[in-house]
């Protein structure tokens, strides 16, 4: 266990959401500590519940892919929405794609465009490409 990890974990245990996010990433990637998906989810959840937009988006990614949790597209969309509403461009893109493809939410072209345009306004290249390709019109899954 690295010294940097130990310091971040102490802060995380005191409730610091930024430190909780860092600790979650350390567990996710095995940085300074052995990789541990249970701990990753625990720390992402703690930070996300305190409004950390990166943790909310990453937790959404975990639910979308089944990384450390059972795959649940509805929960993924819920976490993306929290982060997107707080202004995080990657979550706005992800939520837009949920609406474009009907993943965890009812397919809705208007909401897909709304969230993709919010991400595009922050120069998110994935959103720019998705809007250019009109992803909501395609029937493919990805």
C-alpha positions in Angstrom: 0.0 0.0 0.0 1.6 3.3 -1.1 2.0 6.3 1.1 -0.1 8.4 -1.2 -2.9 5.9 -1.1 -2.8 5.8 2.7 -3.0 9.6 2.9 -6.0 9.7 0.5 -7.8 6.9 2.3 -7.5 8.8 5.6 -9.1 11.8 4.0 -11.7 9.6 2.4 -12.6 8.0 5.7 -13.2 11.4 7.1 -15.8 12.0 4.4 -13.9 14.0 1.8 -15.6 13.2 -1.6 -12.6 14.1 -3.7 -10.5 11.7 -1.7 -13.2 9.1 -1.9 -13.2 9.4 -5.6 -9.4 9.0 -5.8 -9.5 6.0 -3.5 -12.2 4.4 -5.7 -10.0 4.9 -8.8 -7.0 3.4 -6.9 -9.1 0.3 -6.2 -10.4 0.2 -9.7 -7.0 0.4 -11.3 -4.8 -1.2 -8.6 -2.9 2.0 -8.0 -1.0 1.9 -4.7 -3.3 -0.9 -3.5 -4.5 -4.3 -4.9 -7.4 -3.9 -7.3 -10.7 -4.6 -5.5 -14.1 -4.1 -7.2 -16.1 -4.2 -4.0 -14.0 -1.4 -2.5 -14.2 0.5 -5.8 -18.0 0.5 -5.8 -18.1 1.3 -2.1 -15.9 4.4 -2.5 -17.6 5.5 -5.7 -20.9 5.3 -4.0 -19.8 7.3 -1.0 -18.5 10.1 -3.2 -21.4 10.0 -5.6 -23.9 10.3 -2.7 -22.1 13.5 -1.7 -22.5 14.9 -5.2 -19.1 14.2 -6.7 -19.9 14.3 -10.4 -17.0 12.2 -11.5 -17.9 9.5 -9.1 -21.6 9.6 -10.2 -20.5 9.2 -13.8 -18.1 6.4 -13.0 -20.7 4.6 -10.9 -23.1 4.9 -13.9 -20.4 3.3 -16.1 -20.0 0.5 -13.6 -23.8 -0.2 -13.7 -23.8 0.1 -17.5 -21.1 -2.4 -17.9 -21.6 -4.6 -14.9 -18.1 -3.7 -13.5 -18.2 -4.6 -9.8 -22.0 -4.7 -9.7 -24.8 -6.5 -11.5 -25.4 -4.7 -14.8 -28.4 -2.4 -14.4 -29.0 0.1 -17.1 -31.7 1.9 -15.1 -29.3 2.6 -12.3 -26.6 3.6 -14.8 -29.0 6.2 -16.3 -29.9 7.4 -12.8 -26.3 8.1 -11.9 -25.5 9.7 -15.3 -28.5 12.0 -14.9 -27.3 13.2 -11.5 -23.9 14.0 -12.9 -25.3 15.4 -16.1 -27.6 17.8 -14.3 -24.6 19.0 -12.3 -22.9 19.9 -15.6 -20.4 17.0 -16.3 -20.0 16.7 -20.1 -19.2 13.0 -20.2 -22.3 12.2 -18.1 -24.3 14.4 -20.4 -23.0 12.4 -23.4 -23.7 9.1 -21.7 -27.2 10.2 -20.7 -27.8 11.4 -24.2 -26.8 8.0 -25.5 -29.1 6.3 -23.0 -32.0 8.3 -24.4 -30.8 7.8 -28.0 -30.7 4.0 -27.6 -33.3 3.4 -24.9 -30.8 2.1 -22.4 -32.2 2.3 -18.9 -34.7 4.9 -20.0 -37.4 5.1 -22.6 -35.9 6.0 -26.0 -36.5 9.7 -26.5 -35.0 11.6 -29.4 -35.7 15.0 -28.0 -34.0 14.2 -24.7 -31.1 12.5 -26.5 -30.5 15.7 -28.5 -30.9 17.9 -25.5 -28.2 16.1 -23.5 -25.9 15.6 -26.4 -26.1 19.3 -27.2 -25.2 20.2 -23.6 -22.1 18.0 -23.8 -21.3 19.4 -27.3 -21.5 22.9 -25.8 -18.6 21.9 -23.6 -16.6 20.6 -26.6 -17.1 16.9 -25.8 -15.8 15.2 -29.0 -18.0 12.1 -28.4 -21.1 14.3 -28.4 -20.0 16.3 -31.4 -19.6 13.0 -33.3 -22.9 11.5 -32.0 -24.8 14.6 -33.1 -23.1 14.6 -36.5 -24.1 10.9 -37.0 -27.6 11.4 -35.6 -27.2 8.3 -33.4 -30.8 8.4 -32.2 -31.9 7.4 -35.8 -29.8 4.2 -35.9 -31.3 0.9 -34.8 -27.9 -0.7 -33.8 -27.1 -1.2 -30.1 -23.8 0.6 -30.1 
